[in-house]
Amino acid sequence: MTIRRVAIIGLGLLGGSLSLALREKLPGIATTGYDRDPATRTRAAERGLVGTVYDTAGEAVSGCELVVLCVPVGAIGEAARDIADVLPSHAIVSDVGSSKRSVQKALAEALPSHTCVPAHPVAGTEQSGPDAGFATLFDGRWCILTPPDGAPQQAIDDLTALWQALGAKVEIMDAEHHDLVLAVTSHIPHLIAYTIVGTASDMEDVTRSEVIKYSAGGFRDFTRIAASDPVMWRDVFLNNRDAVLEMLGRFTEDLTALQRAIRSGDGETLHELFSRTRDIRRSIIDEGQDDASPDFGRDH
């Protein structure tokens, strides 16, 4: 791996976790960072998230072999344009966003002469900000690389080696296919969570205090997802609208079929669906992507 200096633009959950993971697992790599929020820069410096926190993105990327844009996908183009005039010609530019076609397009337009390899570490929590990051966030998780046609193999190999060293498993995928897969595994579940929590809070015949007081496991876990960064998820849905709308249409059809089964008392259809989905849950645990402990491993 030829990467010796990494600049991280955006020092929230993912940027902070990347910084801490680099410090812990690849201590030979120097890190610099920048965030447009002065308070975030101050807190990132206090935590020691990167070796040096700079007041401009241009200063942060100087002399770097890799620049990772850890900003909402809707801000990728602006972040890339901010560094275009000072970015080293040999630097690889990547990101951590969960929508890849829009990112690939934005980077190609802002940095046409540079090597850009978009990436998506499939990891995160509902927390955000410079205090949210932790070094083990990527352990055992997937990181999907979506290199455009013609991307240098050395750059792909370097990014693969870096993410693997940080504990992730790496997959190479076409950007369009990535967006379709993530629409159903991540984006639609978040949309459902936001909707259910919003519906509960808007019900006129159930008070908000009752919703909070009597929240059973299912609703409680929806609220965890629905507490995710609103700016990040706003940008995800706007930038992956085609795949989200396609998957949302299929989900709506399945929901209508389920509604029919309940109305008609079709217990066989319900039992078949619930049995099939339980098997999916078991497969996710077997894959090591979640904990089999009761109640998601919560302490009591």
C-alpha positions in Angstrom: 0.0 0.0 0.0 1.4 3.4 -1.1 -0.8 5.5 1.2 1.2 7.3 3.9 -0.9 10.4 4.6 -4.7 10.6 4.7 -6.9 13.7 4.8 -10.3 13.3 6.3 -12.9 16.0 5.3 -15.8 15.8 7.8 -15.1 14.8 11.4 -18.5 13.3 12.5 -19.3 9.7 13.2 -17.7 8.1 10.1 -14.9 10.6 9.7 -14.0 10.3 13.4 -14.3 6.6 13.4 -12.0 6.4 10.3 -9.5 8.6 12.0 -9.5 6.6 15.2 -9.3 3.3 13.4 -6.3 4.6 11.4 -4.5 5.7 14.5 -5.1 2.4 16.2 -4.6 -0.1 13.4 -2.3 1.8 10.9 -0.2 4.1 13.2 2.4 4.6 10.5 -0.1 6.6 8.4 -0.3 10.4 9.2 -3.7 11.9 9.3 -5.0 15.4 8.8 -8.6 16.7 9.0 -11.1 19.5 8.4 -14.7 20.2 9.1 -16.7 23.2 8.1 -18.1 23.6 11.6 -15.6 25.4 13.8 -17.1 23.8 16.9 -16.5 20.4 15.4 -12.9 21.2 14.5 -12.3 22.3 18.1 -13.8 19.2 19.6 -12.0 17.0 17.0 -8.7 18.6 18.1 -9.5 18.0 21.7 -10.2 14.4 21.1 -7.2 13.9 18.9 -9.2 12.5 16.1 -6.5 13.3 13.6 -2.9 14.3 13.8 -3.6 17.9 12.8 -7.0 19.6 12.4 -6.8 22.5 9.9 -9.0 25.5 9.4 -9.3 25.0 5.6 -9.8 21.9 3.5 -7.0 23.0 1.2 -4.5 22.9 4.1 -5.7 19.5 5.2 -5.2 17.8 1.8 -1.8 19.2 1.1 0.7 16.3 0.5 -1.9 13.5 1.0 -2.0 10.3 -1.0 -5.7 9.7 0.0 -8.5 12.2 0.7 -11.8 10.8 2.2 -14.8 13.0 2.0 -16.9 12.1 5.1 -19.8 14.5 4.4 -23.4 14.0 3.4 -23.7 12.8 -0.2 -25.5 16.0 -1.2 -22.4 17.9 -0.1 -19.8 15.8 -2.0 -19.6 18.0 -5.1 -19.1 21.1 -3.0 -16.4 19.4 -0.8 -14.6 18.2 -3.9 -14.7 21.6 -5.6 -13.2 23.2 -2.5 -10.1 21.1 -2.8 -9.8 20.9 -6.6 -7.2 23.6 -7.1 -4.9 22.3 -4.3 -5.3 18.6 -4.5 -2.1 16.7 -5.2 -2.2 15.2 -8.7 -1.3 11.7 -7.3 -4.0 11.7 -4.6 -6.8 9.2 -4.5 -10.2 10.7 -3.6 -12.8 8.6 -1.9 -15.9 9.0 0.4 -18.1 7.1 2.8 -21.6 7.8 1.5 -24.4 5.3 1.1 -25.5 6.5 -2.4 -22.9 5.8 -5.1 -24.1 6.8 -8.5 -24.6 10.5 -7.5 -21.3 10.5 -5.7 -19.5 9.0 -8.7 -21.0 11.7 -11.0 -20.3 14.6 -8.6 -16.6 13.5 -8.2 -16.1 13.1 -11.9 -17.5 16.6 -12.6 -15.6 18.3 -9.8 -12.3 16.4 -10.2 -12.1 15.2 -13.8 -8.3 14.9 -13.7 -8.0 13.0 -10.5 -8.4 9.4 -9.4 -11.7 8.9 -7.6 -12.8 5.6 -6.1 -16.1 6.0 -4.2 -16.6 3.7 -1.1 -19.3 2.9 1.3 -18.4 1.3 4.7 -21.7 -0.4 5.6 -21.5 0.6 9.3 -22.8 3.3 11.5 -24.9 4.1 14.5 -27.7 6.6 15.2 -25.2 9.0 16.8 -23.5 11.8 15.0 -20.9 14.5 15.6 -17.2 14.5 16.7 -17.9 12.6 19.9 -19.7 9.7 18.2 -16.7 8.0 16.5 -14.9 4.9 17.7 -12.1 2.8 16.3 -13.9 -0.5 16.0 -16.9 0.7 14.0 -15.7 -1.1 10.9 -14.6 -4.4 12.5 -16.3 -7.3 10.6 -18.4 -4.9 8.5 -18.5 -4.6 4.7 -16.9 -1.8 2.8 -18.2 -1.6 -0.8 -15.9 0.1 -3.4 -17.6 1.3 -6.6 -14.7 2.3 -8.9 -15.7 4.0 -12.2 -14.5 2.5 -15.5 -10.9 3.1 -16.0 -10.0 3.6 -12.4 -6.3 2.6 -11.8 -6.0 -0.9 -10.3 -3.3 0.4 -7.9 -5.8 2.8 -6.4 -8.4 0.1 -6.0 -5.8 -2.2 -4.4 -4.6 0.5 -2.0 -8.1 1.3 -0.8 -8.9 -2.4 -0.5 -5.8 -2.9 1.6 -6.5 0.1 3.8 -10.1 -0.9 4.6 -9.1 -4.5 5.3 -6.5 -3.3 7.7 -9.2 -1.3 9.5 -11.1 -4.5 10.0 -13.6 -4.4 7.1 -14.4 -6.9 4.5 -14.2 -5.4 1.0 -16.5 -5.9 -2.0 -16.2 -4.4 -5.5 -19.6 -3.5 -7.0 -21.1 -1.5 -9.8 -22.5 1.8 -8.5 -26.0 1.3 -9.9 -26.2 -2.2 -8.4 -24.9 -0.9 -5.1 -27.7 1.7 -4.9 -30.4 -0.9 -5.6 -29.0 -3.2 -3.0 -28.7 -0.5 -0.3 -32.1 0.9 -1.2 -33.7 -2.3 0.1 -31.3 -3.2 2.9 -30.8 0.3 4.4 -32.7 3.1 2.8 -36.2 1.7 2.8 -35.9 0.4 6.4 -34.9 4.0 7.5 -37.8 5.4 5.6 -40.2 3.0 7.3 -38.7 3.8 10.7 -39.1 7.6 10.1 -42.7 7.0 9.0 -43.8 4.8 11.8 -42.3 7.0 14.5 -43.8 10.1 12.8 -47.3 8.4 12.6 -47.2 7.4 16.3 -46.3 11.0 17.3 -49.1 12.4 15.2 -51.9 10.2 16.4 -54.6 12.4 18.0 -56.1 9.6 20.1 -52.8 8.5 21.6 -50.7 11.0 23.5 -46.9 11.3 22.9 -46.3 10.5 26.6 -48.1 7.1 26.1 -46.1 6.4 23.0 -42.9 6.9 24.9 -44.0 5.2 28.1 -45.4 2.0 26.5 -43.0 1.6 23.7 -42.4 -2.1 23.3 -39.3 -3.6 21.7 -40.4 -3.1 18.1 -41.3 0.6 18.3 -38.3 1.2 20.5 -35.9 -0.2 17.9 -37.6 1.8 15.2 -36.9 5.0 17.2 -33.2 4.1 17.3 -33.1 4.0 13.5 -35.2 7.1 13.2 -32.8 9.1 15.4 -30.1 9.0 12.7 -28.7 12.2 11.3 -31.5 14.0 9.4 -29.2 15.8 7.0 -27.4 12.7 5.9 -30.7 10.8 5.3 -32.3 13.6 3.5 -29.4 13.6 1.1 -29.5 9.8 0.7 -33.1 9.8 -0.3 -32.7 12.7 -2.7 -29.6 11.3 -4.3 -30.8 7.7 -4.6 -34.4 8.5 -5.5 -34.7 6.1 -8.5 -33.6 3.0 -6.6 -35.6 4.0 -3.5 -38.8 4.6 -5.5 -38.4 1.3 -7.2 -37.9 -0.6 -4.0 -40.7 1.4 -2.3 -43.1 0.4 -5.1 -42.3 -3.3 -4.5 -42.6 -2.8 -0.7 -46.0 -1.2 -1.2 -47.2 -4.1 -3.3 -46.1 -6.6 -0.6 -47.7 -4.5 2.1 -51.0 -4.5 0.2 -50.8 -8.3 -0.1 -50.2 -8.5 3.7 -53.1 -6.2 4.4 -55.3 -8.5 2.2 -54.2 -11.5 4.2 -55.0 -9.9 7.5 -58.4 -8.7 6.3 -59.4 -12.1 5.0 -58.0 -14.1 7.9 -55.4 -15.9 5.8 -53.2 -17.2 8.6 -51.3 -19.5 6.2 -50.0 -16.6 4.2 -49.0 -14.8 7.3 -47.3 -17.8 8.9 -45.4 -18.5 5.7 -44.1 -14.9 5.4 -43.1 -14.7 9.1 -41.2 -18.1 8.9 -39.3 -17.0 5.8 -38.3 -13.7 7.3 -37.2 -15.3 10.5 -34.8 -17.4 8.4 -33.4 -14.2 7.0 -32.7 -12.9 10.5 -30.8 -16.1 11.3 -28.7 -15.8 8.2 -27.7 -12.2 9.1 -26.5 -13.5 12.5 -24.7 -16.4 10.8 -22.9 -13.9 8.5 -21.7 -12.0 11.6 -23.6 -8.8 10.8 -25.5 -8.7 14.1 -25.5 -10.2 17.7 -27.6 -13.2 18.6 -27.8 -12.1 22.2 -31.3 -11.7 23.6 -32.7 -8.2 23.2 -29.9 -7.2 20.9 -27.3 -7.7 23.7 -28.8 -4.8 25.8 -27.8 -4.7 29.5 -30.6 -5.0 32.0 
